[in-house]
Amino acid sequence: MKTYIKQLFTILILIISSVVVAQQTSFNNGKSYILEEVTVTGNTNFSETTIVSFSGLRKGQEIIIPGEQISNALKKLWASKLFSSIDIYLIKTEGNKAFLEINLADLPELNTLEIQGIKKKKKEDVIKDNNLTKGVKVTENLTTTTRNYLTNKYKKDGYLNTKVTVNTTEVTNDSIAKSRVNMLVYIDKGEKVKIDKITFNGNEKISSKKLRKAMKNTKKKNFLRVFKRSKYIEENYKEDLVSIIDKYKENGYRDARIISDSIIYKDKKNISLNITLEEGEQYKFGKITFVGNSVYTDEQLQTILRIKEGETYNGVELRKRIADDTKPDALDLTNLYQNNGYLFSSINPVEISAEGNVIDMEIRISEGKPAYFNNVSVTGNDRTNDHVIYRELRTKPGQLYSKANVIRTIRELGQLGFFDAQLLTPDFKNMNPNEGTVDLEYTVVERGSSQIELQGGYGGGGFIGTLGLSFNNFSIKDIFKKEAYKPVPMGDGQTLALRLQASQFFQTYSFSFSEPWLGGKRPVQLSTSLSHTRQFLYDPTTGGANKDKRFNITGISVGIAKRLKVPDDYFTLSQSVSFQHYNLKNYNTGLFTFGDGYSNNLSYTIGLSRNNLFTDPIYPEGGSSFSISAKMSLPYSLFNNVDYEALKEERDALDPTDADDLIRLGEIDQERYNWLEFYKVKFKGDWYTRIVKKLVVKSGLEFGFLGAYNSDRGVIPFERFFLGGDGLGNYSLDGREVIQLRGYPNQSLSSQDGGTIYNKFSLELRYPITLGAQAKIYGLMFAEGGASFDNFRDYNPFDLNRSAGFGLRIFMPAFGLLGIDFGHGFDAISGTTLKNGWETHFIIGQQF
């Protein structure tokens, strides 16, 4: 009986197992149903129709349970990032009909945010950078990224022990049906951690001092260091570890490696870095052969490579001689090919032997076909007309590809000033190595190129009002087209400027216009200007201006500037003719011995300049610009039959304190200066050098000399140099040339009548705060020195008035350049014995 029961039980187990297996097999394979109904349950504020529609499930469709349709519905709902939990259930089946339920819960929304541990003004950046605005969905990813963002942010500022906690609490007893949470972000920056020591182990060939110097961004504490702080930033530290190995490679140790590096926490404020090295053996270059070159001979390639057999192996320099990524216009093998059409070329150095620590190398070259530009286009110019851009392009359809021409085009488009120089990009398209063709598209972003100057202030004894309009992308051909005024005709690259300035002591009106491509075919610039100024003497009895004592200047000039091809096409030759009429009425000052009279100044100016500044004219990161000019009048004394020697002898014999002699003195000077006779030579040069990243040094040199053809006639009282201050012109409108030298009052470093010779040296360190399209802001530190002299006999280029200081520049397209400088003068000005000390200068519209 027991045996029978046992057998019966075994059979029952087998039957049950078979059924279960059959059901499981059916489930795994899935069964087809017609979807009859989908209901939505759970904690959500979305309508059932919306959720079902978004899931992709619809009544009457054929679905397999389980199957792909259910999985896709889950994926779509999760992808919306609106829910904290999602489940889909099979509620029941009726024959081949299936009833589903979607159960989900909405993600909570942010109700209130509290940030602790940082200053109030810093909180806005945290909210903006992490999108922590009210109503945002609070996900686990949001809290995690916020925590990581803040931790990394403060670690980069030297707070290595930063801890951030993000807590959320559900809002209860809320009249709003939505799920909401309050968030608390607590930031514990801790103490700022500095690097106390950097220790190297295993280095015998290169000293620890040299290795620490190779670490450009990671420095140990040193109170003398100004620009590189001793804070620890992991990203910079990792880069510096690579720099250490590069230092070894530069000295022949190609196998050098870092075995380990560690951080030792000395206390809450200080850490030490320990770096253990394995230096390896020193190598030398062996034979270097070129393989695959047919366009250039081995000798031509070797001239560029400049590495000889037997030299100490330098892997860093080898890489730069083949392709220097830090300089787009470097003299390297890659650019040799790229600048001559071989866009599809590749150059790879391969070590073929390293026996006896001597490395034999093959420079393997794949030249490919020469590439030609197929289509060249420009996008993004919604104001500037196409022809203004296309005439600047050095890359034309059908032309042989040249990397140098692409770089030059980018620089010159940036120099126009119509586009954001930081966003100019060339985009290569449809590159076809087989046919040797490529399309090139330049993308530009327009920026405001017109400026308005509207200001008022006190200076020169009264209120000064200024109204200036400068249209730097003007179109004079559309001036009579009503539809072109948006607000003025623009797009042809011309410059039109109007300026009005007035106070009770002076008035000035000026108009200028320039066309950079006269005729439209060649870069020949036509410039014209017209100006009129009136100046009145101070009346001590009334404290105002005496309109009966005036000095008027009317001037006109026309100039032509042409881009040259020799020595290279960075040079420009300019010529201009100008005329000024000086009219004095009862205007007796120390500078003019004739109070009633006139002078005429007809002069010719010729100048040679060279400008190869990098792309952004507001913040150049490299290149240079210099100009030398000579301005001269006709030598009237050679042909006007006036005996200036006799006049000089008579003048020297007169007594200026005698009334009759003073009248005669004025008559003589009127004859000497009725037509001004002079020559004027000037030189100015600026050089820009990038130190690291966007830190730039600008160095400058200036020189000017005003001379006379005839010593008996003497140096004219106009056109003189006035040194000192902010460099902006003031209410003295006698044709003087104002030279900036910060740290001293305006024009205080020249004699009362102005200098006839000057020189100036300057050094400026610049670093940008932002170079965005709406505003470009950079800080600067400067040191400069200069002096002016009354004659060449007293000239000493090293007898300088020195100064140093710091400042800020802000450039906004609509208003031009604004700035402030704080300069400290280290020398005494004339008439004082103590150094001048601090001066504040406001800069408006000056050169960059």
C-alpha atoms as one frame of an Amber mdcrd trajectory, in Angstrom:
protein
   0.000   0.000   0.000   2.838   2.385   0.910   4.577   1.612  -2.354   1.418
   2.374  -4.304   0.913   5.704  -2.520   4.544   6.588  -3.133   4.244   5.895
  -6.873   0.993   7.868  -7.049   2.656  10.857  -5.347   5.578  10.733  -7.788
   3.197  10.738 -10.763   1.340  13.730  -9.275   4.589  15.664  -8.849   5.535
  14.955 -12.480   2.135  16.154 -13.692   2.337  19.398 -11.665   5.903  19.997
 -12.873   4.860  19.497 -16.467   2.074  22.038 -16.112   4.384  24.611 -14.479
   7.043  24.102 -17.139   4.423  24.469 -19.873   3.136  27.694 -18.327   6.656
  29.066 -17.896   7.518  28.210 -21.495   4.351  29.930 -22.677   5.162  33.017
 -20.569   8.745  33.260 -21.836   7.668  32.942 -25.427   4.913  35.541 -24.884
   1.268  35.352 -25.829  -0.560  37.577 -28.271  -3.513  39.670 -27.025  -5.692
  42.508 -28.197  -5.317  45.465 -25.823  -8.782  46.200 -24.505  -8.108  48.828
 -21.831  -5.259  50.763 -20.144  -5.912  52.406 -16.792  -3.600  54.740 -14.845
  -3.160  54.670 -11.079  -0.714  56.154  -8.613   0.349  59.612  -7.456   0.348
  61.769 -10.585  -1.060  65.087 -11.772  -0.986  64.129 -15.435  -4.215  63.047
 -17.085  -4.772  59.400 -17.921  -5.104  60.275 -21.610  -1.743  62.052 -21.626
   0.117  59.205 -19.948  -1.427  56.481 -22.101  -0.759  58.487 -25.268   2.850
  59.108 -24.269   3.413  55.418 -23.510   2.562  54.485 -27.082  -0.039  51.902
 -26.039  -3.447  52.165 -27.679  -6.720  50.316 -27.451  -7.236  47.667 -30.099
  -3.556  47.102 -30.884  -2.125  43.606 -30.866   0.451  43.142 -28.128   2.547
  40.302 -26.831   2.730  39.829 -23.066   5.483  39.901 -22.083   6.917  41.571
 -25.166   8.613  44.515 -26.842   5.590  46.865 -26.724   5.527  46.796 -22.903
   9.305  47.386 -22.723   9.082  50.327 -25.145   6.237  51.875 -23.142   8.369
  51.719 -19.989  11.348  53.237 -21.804   9.267  56.142 -23.159   7.818  56.945
 -19.766  11.198  56.802 -18.048  12.741  58.955 -20.826  10.308  61.765 -19.984
  12.131  62.239 -16.648   8.834  63.123 -15.009   8.290  60.132 -12.746  10.029
  58.559  -9.761   8.483  55.073 -10.216   6.762  53.315 -13.123   5.171  49.813
 -13.256   2.917  48.178 -15.846   0.635  45.340 -14.642  -1.543  42.808 -16.479
  -4.796  43.127 -14.528  -6.791  40.413 -16.250  -7.468  38.677 -19.526 -10.772
  37.777 -21.126 -10.082  35.341 -23.917  -7.631  37.109 -26.201  -8.328  40.528
 -24.607  -5.840  42.059 -22.144  -6.419  44.728 -19.502  -3.304  46.734 -18.387
  -2.632  49.105 -15.525   0.128  51.772 -15.488   1.043  52.616 -11.916   3.400
  55.569 -11.454   4.383  58.446  -9.200   5.405  61.953 -10.288   8.822  63.277
  -9.473   8.568  65.928  -6.781   9.016  69.581  -7.790  11.358  71.967  -6.025
   9.431  74.201  -3.641  12.062  76.135  -1.693  15.859  76.160  -1.854  18.195
  77.091   0.954  21.947  77.293   0.412  24.210  77.541   3.430  27.936  77.995
   3.740  28.624  80.588   1.019  28.024  84.303   0.554  24.726  85.565  -0.823
  26.200  86.898  -4.095  27.631  83.436  -4.865  24.266  81.700  -4.447  22.838
  83.095  -7.692  25.613  81.388  -9.690  24.900  78.066  -7.971  21.190  78.310
  -8.800  21.861  79.295 -12.416  24.576  76.705 -13.099  22.551  73.834 -11.636
  19.049  74.915 -12.715  17.781  74.936  -9.144  14.744  77.060  -9.911  11.379
  76.668  -8.290   9.251  74.023 -10.015  12.140  72.018 -11.456  11.795  68.230
 -11.130  13.999  66.968  -8.313  15.696  63.803  -9.507  18.476  61.772  -7.975
  20.624  62.934 -10.874  19.904  66.582 -10.022  21.058  66.200  -6.430  24.123
  64.175  -7.468  25.265  66.604 -10.160  24.690  69.563  -7.839  26.811  67.921
  -5.157  29.592  67.037  -7.606  29.522  70.456  -9.270  29.969  72.314  -5.988
  32.606  69.909  -4.696  34.712  70.252  -7.864  34.123  73.995  -8.091  35.606
  74.714  -4.689  38.359  72.159  -5.058  39.496  74.132  -8.107  39.678  77.200
  -5.881  41.995  75.381  -3.500  39.419  74.029  -1.024  40.546  70.437  -1.317
  38.472  69.244   1.653  35.166  70.617   0.415  32.111  68.628   1.536  28.643
  69.201   0.124  25.397  67.693   1.379  22.064  67.952  -0.421  18.961  67.051
   1.590  15.313  67.134   0.559  12.214  67.054   2.735   8.711  66.439   1.459
   6.239  69.295   1.784   3.335  68.122   3.978  -0.042  69.732   4.640   0.208
  71.329   1.229  -2.920  72.711  -0.414  -1.326  72.028  -3.807  -1.887  68.464
  -4.967   1.560  68.186  -6.553   4.384  66.373  -4.822   6.870  69.030  -3.714
  10.085  69.089  -1.700  12.207  71.651   0.063  15.937  71.401  -0.632  18.814
  72.283   1.670  22.306  72.561   0.170  25.049  72.838   2.766  28.575  73.670
   1.606  31.488  73.150   3.960  34.491  74.496   2.078  36.861  73.951   4.944
  40.248  75.639   4.936  41.994  76.568   1.698  44.638  73.906   1.151  48.056
  74.910  -0.145  50.997  72.872  -1.348  53.725  73.063   1.258  56.267  70.792
  -0.483  56.764  68.971  -3.761  59.204  66.104  -3.289  60.766  64.004  -6.062
  62.263  60.591  -5.523  64.485  58.697  -7.943  65.621  61.737  -9.941  69.378
  61.841 -10.426  69.740  63.218 -13.957  67.467  66.267 -13.582  67.325  68.282
 -10.367  64.167  68.666  -8.312  64.329  72.423  -8.878  64.123  72.003 -12.654
  61.302  69.481 -12.353  59.301  71.819 -10.114  59.859  74.588 -12.662  58.483
  72.310 -15.391  55.223  72.094 -13.424  53.630  75.268 -14.801  50.369  75.157
 -12.851  51.221  73.330  -9.621  53.508  75.294  -7.319  54.592  75.039  -3.715
  54.163  77.937  -1.313  56.338  80.963  -1.999  55.396  84.448  -0.776  57.310
  86.018  -3.679  55.112  84.364  -6.298  52.304  86.602  -7.580  50.632  85.012
 -10.602  50.727  81.298  -9.708  49.134  80.366  -6.417  50.067  77.242  -4.500
  46.583  75.706  -4.501  46.092  72.104  -5.556  43.887  71.457  -8.591  43.775
  67.846  -9.676  43.283  68.585 -13.376  46.274  70.927 -13.466  48.350  68.504
 -11.429  47.720  65.686 -13.924  48.794  67.994 -16.762  51.957  68.854 -14.851
  52.811  65.194 -14.415  52.857  64.982 -18.215  55.056  68.103 -18.281  57.556
  66.355 -15.994  57.867  63.461 -18.434  58.159  65.949 -21.307  61.045  67.562
 -19.442  62.846  64.222 -19.447  62.048  63.665 -23.110  63.538  67.051 -23.913
  66.787  65.844 -22.354  66.949  62.456 -24.039  65.289  60.263 -21.394  62.502
  58.883 -23.552  61.764  55.946 -21.183  61.238  58.116 -18.126  58.037  57.402
 -16.245  56.280  58.221 -13.010  56.078  55.117 -10.848  53.801  56.652  -8.239
  52.503  59.938  -6.899  50.726  60.621  -3.657  49.223  63.395  -1.566  50.230
  63.664   2.090  47.895  65.700   4.298  50.071  67.559   6.805  47.151  69.430
   8.399  43.874  71.056   7.352  45.679  73.782   5.408  48.728  72.087   3.943
  49.572  69.100   1.796  52.734  67.685   0.301  53.110  65.991  -3.065  55.426
  63.011  -3.389  56.419  61.935  -6.904  58.566  58.855  -7.543  60.337  58.606
 -10.889  62.186  56.103 -12.991  64.491  58.043 -15.303  65.896  55.350 -17.572
  68.813  55.811 -19.963  69.633  58.853 -22.072  69.219  58.433 -25.824  70.602
  60.209 -28.868  69.247  60.641 -32.368  70.678  58.265 -34.923  69.939  58.212
 -38.615  66.769  59.952 -39.713  65.384  58.953 -43.081  62.346  60.213 -44.950
  60.032  57.708 -46.607  57.230  58.479 -49.069  58.259  62.010 -49.989  58.166
  62.978 -53.651  57.157  66.642 -53.512  60.094  67.717 -51.344  63.619  66.340
 -51.271  65.237  64.917 -48.152  67.407  68.039 -47.952  64.376  70.357 -48.022
  62.611  68.357 -45.306  65.754  68.238 -43.194  65.964  72.039 -43.393  62.576
  72.203 -41.641  63.198  69.304 -39.240  66.582  70.691 -38.107  67.571  67.564
 -36.157  71.008  66.075 -36.712  72.441  62.641 -36.049  74.200  62.501 -32.677
  72.070  65.162 -30.978  70.472  64.357 -27.637  67.065  62.832 -28.206  64.268
  65.374 -27.660  60.844  63.844 -28.126  59.007  67.094 -27.417  60.962  69.063
 -29.994  60.616  66.258 -32.537  56.843  66.414 -32.127  56.844  70.197 -32.620
  59.074  70.042 -35.698  56.607  67.630 -37.268  53.403  69.370 -36.096  53.383
  72.171 -33.522  49.844  72.268 -32.138  50.576  75.394 -30.083  51.278  77.579
 -33.150  48.956  77.343 -36.148  51.516  79.096 -38.362  54.621  77.335 -37.017
  57.518  76.341 -39.280  57.045  72.548 -39.214  56.789  69.671 -41.673  53.008
  69.446 -41.478  52.554  73.119 -42.337  55.094  72.804 -45.152  52.705  70.384
 -46.836  49.470  72.020 -45.607  50.478  75.464 -46.868  51.178  74.122 -50.339
  47.988  72.257 -51.085  48.470  68.878 -49.388  45.449  68.931 -47.100  45.254
  65.129 -47.032  48.908  64.568 -46.146  49.997  62.779 -42.966  53.428  62.566
 -41.319  54.334  59.949 -38.719  57.700  59.437 -36.994  58.522  55.758 -36.430
  61.431  54.391 -34.375  63.069  51.537 -36.293  66.002  50.908 -33.983  67.161
  51.872 -30.484  70.343  49.799 -30.139  73.068  51.271 -27.979  70.689  54.072
 -26.854  70.808  55.467 -30.387  67.393  55.918 -32.026  67.167  55.507 -35.777
  63.951  56.939 -37.168  61.877  56.951 -40.280  59.661  59.945 -40.996  56.887
  58.265 -42.963  54.997  60.629 -45.212  51.752  60.057 -47.049  51.401  63.060
 -49.341  48.082  62.391 -51.041  46.691  64.517 -53.823  46.930  68.320 -53.809
  43.569  69.706 -52.662  41.687  72.540 -54.342  38.826  74.575 -52.933  35.576
  73.638 -54.621  33.037  75.888 -52.885  33.901  78.683 -50.441  30.973  80.241
 -48.576  30.165  82.438 -45.575  27.219  82.106 -43.208  25.957  84.210 -40.320
  26.309  87.699 -41.847  22.857  89.198 -41.542  24.011  92.857 -41.699  27.341
  92.900 -43.509  27.029  92.553 -47.271  28.613  89.491 -48.878  31.067  91.431
 -51.038  32.604  93.081 -47.952  33.494  89.630 -46.605  34.382  87.892 -49.857
  36.909  90.576 -50.813  38.806  89.772 -47.606  38.926  86.027 -48.286  42.304
  84.616 -49.251  40.696  81.303 -50.156  38.905  81.274 -53.500  37.101  78.488
 -55.405  39.547  76.658 -57.660  42.517  77.881 -55.612  45.099  75.484 -54.183
  44.450  74.755 -50.509  46.701  76.597 -48.050  46.376  76.408 -44.287  48.228
  79.728 -43.992  45.597  81.415 -46.176  42.789  80.025 -44.017  44.453  81.349
 -40.845  45.135  84.719 -42.460  41.495  84.980 -43.586  40.254  84.331 -40.046
  42.591  87.009 -38.682  41.561  89.614 -41.232  37.847  88.957 -40.800  38.371
  89.473 -37.071  40.306  92.681 -37.681  37.337  94.163 -39.559  35.586  94.649
 -36.226  32.184  93.624 -37.587  32.175  90.099 -36.142  32.882  88.453 -32.814
  36.513  87.476 -33.311  36.296  84.721 -30.700  33.578  82.891 -32.663  35.042
  82.985 -36.177  35.383  79.388 -37.376  36.321  77.673 -40.644  34.364  74.486
 -41.373  35.738  72.007 -43.925  33.042  70.048 -45.747  32.828  67.419 -48.494
  36.503  66.515 -48.218  37.295  64.192 -51.130  40.853  62.791 -51.039  40.300
  60.853 -54.271  39.333  63.904 -56.324  41.457  66.332 -54.316  38.643  68.770
 -53.498  37.257  70.368 -50.368  34.476  72.841 -49.522  35.105  75.553 -46.966
  32.476  77.464 -44.996  33.298  80.391 -42.720  30.830  80.965 -39.898  30.650
  84.527 -38.571  28.653  86.057 -35.735  27.759  89.708 -36.208  28.358  92.118
 -33.366  27.412  95.754 -32.992  29.846  97.811 -35.046  28.406 101.261 -34.379
  29.099 103.288 -31.292  27.474 106.212 -29.553  29.244 108.587 -27.187  26.985
 110.702 -25.017  28.570 112.088 -21.901  28.939 115.078 -19.696  31.515 116.071
 -17.126  33.591 118.836 -15.650  37.012 119.779 -16.965  38.901 122.809 -18.192
  36.986 125.078 -15.834  33.427 124.065 -16.648  30.899 121.568 -17.872  31.832
 119.641 -21.037  29.184 117.927 -23.127  30.010 115.392 -25.822  27.926 113.750
 -28.522  29.650 111.271 -30.809  28.317 108.871 -33.409  30.535 106.321 -35.120
  29.167 103.983 -37.780  31.872 101.435 -38.548  29.988  99.385 -41.119  28.291
 102.190 -43.008  26.845 102.089 -46.548  26.896 105.486 -48.221  25.337 104.178
 -51.457  22.117 103.425 -49.541  21.915 106.826 -47.885  18.889 107.837 -49.979
  17.068 104.509 -49.555  14.403 104.813 -46.896  14.190 101.061 -46.297  17.951
 100.909 -45.521  17.645 102.892 -42.285  17.810 100.185 -39.581  18.612 102.611
 -37.931  21.205 103.745 -40.523  22.356 102.281 -43.849  24.863  99.557 -43.068
  26.773  96.670 -44.582  29.427  98.113 -46.937  32.295  98.321 -44.437  32.681
 102.103 -44.609  33.250 104.344 -41.578  31.320 107.515 -40.876  31.905 109.483
 -37.675  30.419 112.676 -36.278  31.525 114.309 -33.050  30.376 117.430 -31.237
  31.942 118.686 -28.006  31.396 121.964 -26.221  31.883 123.889 -22.998  31.876
 127.576 -22.214  35.584 127.717 -23.165  35.646 125.725 -26.390  33.616 124.104
 -29.142  34.692 121.425 -31.579  32.920 119.844 -34.548  34.350 117.036 -36.653
  33.269 114.791 -39.492  35.184 111.887 -41.041  34.530 109.242 -43.663  36.602
 106.358 -44.979  36.175 103.784 -47.731  38.501 100.776 -47.228  38.204  99.449
 -50.810  38.169 102.425 -53.164  36.772 101.163 -56.450  35.866  97.832 -54.871
  38.676  95.821 -56.472  41.785  96.462 -54.371  42.414  97.295 -50.681  43.027
 101.020 -51.238  41.563 103.105 -48.422  40.284 106.632 -48.966  39.979 108.770
 -45.827  38.597 112.278 -45.475  37.989 114.502 -42.482  36.713 117.998 -41.773
  36.891 119.797 -38.432  36.379 123.168 -36.842  37.253 124.254 -33.300  36.836
 127.452 -31.328  38.620 128.266 -28.094  38.129 131.256 -25.757  40.405 132.765
 -23.134  39.482 132.813 -19.461  38.167 136.136 -18.131  39.349 136.570 -14.519
  36.813 139.326 -13.841  33.769 137.208 -14.662  35.193 133.725 -14.115  33.888
 132.704 -17.527  34.956 132.742 -21.157  35.782 135.958 -22.972  34.226 135.523
 -26.428  36.238 138.500 -27.755  39.470 136.563 -27.210  39.289 133.520 -29.413
  41.419 131.053 -31.309  39.812 129.172 -34.232  41.138 126.215 -36.178  39.576
 124.900 -39.375  41.032 121.780 -40.951  40.533 119.377 -43.821  42.481 116.294
 -44.846  42.388 113.661 -47.582  44.395 110.441 -47.449  45.074 107.282 -49.416
  46.401 104.040 -47.907  47.436 101.075 -50.049  48.282  97.533 -48.971  51.692
  96.491 -50.303  53.004  93.149 -51.539  56.675  93.804 -50.765  58.324  93.032
 -48.343  55.048  91.224 -47.526  51.339  92.029 -47.651  51.118  92.994 -43.997
  52.629  96.371 -44.957  50.546  99.449 -45.778  51.789 102.645 -47.386  49.715
 105.710 -46.547  49.821 109.269 -47.833  47.724 112.275 -46.969  47.481 115.992
 -47.541  46.039 118.222 -44.852  45.368 121.903 -44.369  44.685 123.790 -41.151
  43.942 127.470 -40.805  44.701 128.963 -37.379  42.983 132.283 -36.686  43.704
 134.351 -33.572  41.795 137.367 -32.382  43.062 139.180 -29.291  44.401 135.803
 -28.116  47.586 136.641 -26.196  49.215 133.721 -24.399  52.737 132.563 -23.639
  52.707 130.321 -26.696  51.751 133.016 -29.227  53.523 136.358 -29.308  51.001
 137.664 -31.832  47.510 137.924 -30.410  45.868 138.940 -33.671  46.760 137.096
 -36.807  46.706 133.777 -38.525  48.776 130.770 -39.518  48.334 128.247 -42.286
  49.499 124.659 -42.148  49.665 122.828 -45.466  51.412 119.520 -44.948  52.047
 116.165 -46.559  52.286 112.961 -44.519  53.729 109.664 -45.665  53.654 106.596
 -43.456  54.641 102.955 -43.552  52.942 100.518 -41.205  52.830  96.781 -40.653
  50.072  94.977 -38.761  49.945  91.210 -38.268  47.985  91.178 -35.007  46.046
  88.033 -34.217  42.323  87.759 -34.869  40.739  89.830 -32.093  41.603  93.559
 -32.439  40.292  94.252 -28.942  42.335  91.565 -27.212  45.183  90.430 -29.527
  46.961  87.335 -28.259  49.963  87.678 -30.540  51.521  89.516 -33.439  52.754
  93.063 -33.706  51.979  96.427 -35.213  54.282  99.311 -35.944  54.156 102.531
 -37.902  56.682 105.145 -38.958  55.583 108.421 -40.460  56.972 111.712 -41.653
  54.832 114.850 -41.803  56.313 117.848 -43.580  55.499 121.213 -45.019  57.019
 122.950 -48.003  60.413 124.600 -47.303  59.029 128.110 -47.745  62.219 129.775
 -46.504  64.023 128.580 -49.637  61.888 130.617 -52.014  59.868 133.317 -50.175
  62.773 135.829 -50.151  62.483 136.513 -46.405  65.716 137.079 -44.476  64.964
 134.996 -41.377  68.481 135.497 -40.002  67.928 139.237 -39.879  64.496 138.769
 -38.334  66.002 136.502 -35.672  68.695 139.051 -34.825  66.081 141.794 -34.595
  63.821 139.606 -32.489  66.607 138.719 -30.044  67.365 142.430 -29.584  63.791
 143.337 -28.629  62.612 143.775 -25.023  59.300 141.920 -24.450  58.566 144.155
 -21.460  58.518 147.249 -23.651  55.112 147.928 -25.224  56.484 149.024 -28.604
  58.958 146.148 -28.723  56.160 143.714 -27.854  54.110 144.936 -30.824  57.100
 144.515 -33.135  57.758 141.080 -31.653  54.237 140.019 -32.615  54.704 141.358
 -36.160  57.922 139.374 -36.576  56.331 136.152 -35.301  53.317 136.715 -37.568
  55.700 136.786 -40.503  57.600 133.731 -39.223  54.440 131.642 -38.813  52.083
 132.853 -41.565  52.833 129.562 -43.347  54.131 126.893 -40.964  57.415 125.303
 -41.950  58.384 122.068 -40.202  58.967 118.352 -40.403  57.785 115.764 -37.914
  58.946 112.150 -37.579  57.162 109.572 -35.441  57.560 105.885 -34.683  55.279
 103.620 -32.702  55.523  99.859 -32.213  53.522  97.362 -30.159  54.322  93.680
 -29.695  51.965  91.095 -28.177  53.270  87.841 -26.686  51.138  85.112 -25.154
  52.768  83.802 -21.973  50.379  80.994 -21.059  46.773  80.390 -22.128  45.295
  83.891 -22.550  47.828  85.776 -20.406  49.387  88.306 -22.789  52.275  90.753
 -22.521  52.106  93.918 -24.600  55.372  95.809 -25.000  55.526  99.203 -26.668
  57.951 101.831 -27.916  57.196 105.378 -29.107  59.324 108.228 -30.428  58.541
 111.625 -31.931  60.603 114.569 -33.156  59.492 117.970 -34.418  62.150 119.861
 -36.354  62.718 122.977 -38.462  64.328 123.278 -41.894  65.671 126.702 -41.043
  67.126 127.221 -37.565  66.715 130.989 -37.876  63.008 130.576 -38.483  62.779
 128.164 -35.518  60.430 125.372 -34.436  56.751 126.193 -34.852  54.511 126.622
 -31.765  52.010 124.091 -33.138  52.184 120.303 -33.595  54.072 119.863 -30.315
  54.127 116.904 -27.932  52.468 117.032 -24.515  53.268 114.026 -22.344  51.490
 112.667 -19.272  48.116 111.507 -18.013  45.376 109.528 -19.715  46.323 110.480
 -23.268  42.934 111.968 -24.064  42.696 115.404 -25.676  41.369 118.160 -23.461
  40.139 121.708 -23.941  43.482 122.956 -25.379  42.881 122.802 -29.119  46.076
 124.337 -30.513  47.070 121.381 -32.686  49.041 119.669 -29.938  49.627 115.914
 -29.792  48.790 114.376 -26.408  50.815 111.304 -25.302  49.608 108.983 -22.547
  51.846 108.290 -19.561  49.851 107.122 -16.587  50.696 108.009 -12.990  51.028
 111.740 -13.704  48.580 114.628 -14.286  47.542 115.316 -17.853  50.293 116.949
 -19.959  52.400 117.601 -16.848  55.629 116.060 -18.196  56.190 118.653 -20.919
  57.043 122.328 -20.745  54.304 124.929 -21.029  54.867 125.299 -24.778  55.165
 121.544 -25.356  58.113 119.344 -26.232  59.716 118.968 -29.643  61.021 115.463
 -28.950  59.804 112.608 -26.785  60.169 108.896 -26.233  58.182 106.364 -24.268
  58.588 102.709 -23.258  55.742 100.576 -21.905  55.081  97.062 -20.673  51.561
  95.800 -19.993  50.407  92.428 -18.669  46.823  91.561 -19.654  44.398  88.824
 -18.666  40.779  88.525 -19.859  37.828  88.225 -17.504  35.451  87.592 -20.381
  35.711  87.835 -24.151  32.010  87.402 -24.871  30.081  88.992 -27.716  28.198
  91.453 -25.484  31.227  92.659 -23.550  34.938  92.050 -23.516  36.581  92.728
 -20.154  40.213  92.367 -19.208  42.422  93.422 -16.346  45.940  94.764 -16.707
  49.099  95.696 -14.883  51.537  98.167 -16.415  54.947  99.736 -16.094  56.010
 102.588 -18.334  58.404 105.445 -18.628  58.823 108.431 -20.885  60.008 112.001
 -21.195  59.728 115.007 -23.501  62.376 117.623 -24.221  62.352 121.131 -25.665
  65.258 120.548 -28.047  67.458 117.777 -29.345  70.503 118.975 -27.360  68.768
 118.097 -24.085  67.495 114.725 -25.314  68.387 111.741 -23.133  66.375 108.567
 -23.942  67.112 107.106 -20.501  66.096 110.133 -18.427  62.580 108.869 -17.848
  59.537 109.638 -15.750  58.582 106.187 -14.458  55.244 104.789 -13.363  53.443
 101.525 -12.657  49.931 100.476 -11.772  46.884  98.461 -12.712  43.603  98.928
 -14.491  40.505  97.492 -16.131  39.115  97.694 -19.672  35.532  97.099 -20.788
  34.593  97.039 -24.445  30.915  97.063 -25.412  30.015  97.322 -29.101  27.542
 100.142 -28.571  29.819 102.342 -26.441  33.371 101.432 -27.434  36.185 101.150
 -24.940  35.790 102.229 -21.331  38.417 101.842 -18.659  40.037 102.990 -15.473
  43.707 103.010 -14.490  45.402 103.566 -11.155  48.954 104.690 -11.810  51.760
 105.488  -9.384  54.312 108.046 -10.549  57.761 107.344  -9.114  59.304 110.690
 -10.103  58.610 114.325  -9.373  57.008 116.567 -11.969  58.450 119.963 -12.830
  58.243 122.415  -9.957  58.027 119.761  -7.211  60.545 117.708  -5.252  58.494
 114.686  -4.175  57.393 111.751  -6.308  53.978 112.293  -7.831  52.303 109.228
  -6.282  48.919 107.817  -7.271  46.740 109.161 -10.076  43.381 107.857 -11.317
  42.731 107.925 -15.057  39.481 107.294 -16.876  39.867 105.929 -20.389  37.178
 106.557 -23.017  37.462 105.417 -26.600  41.236 105.068 -26.607  43.243 102.503
 -28.507  43.293  98.976 -27.163
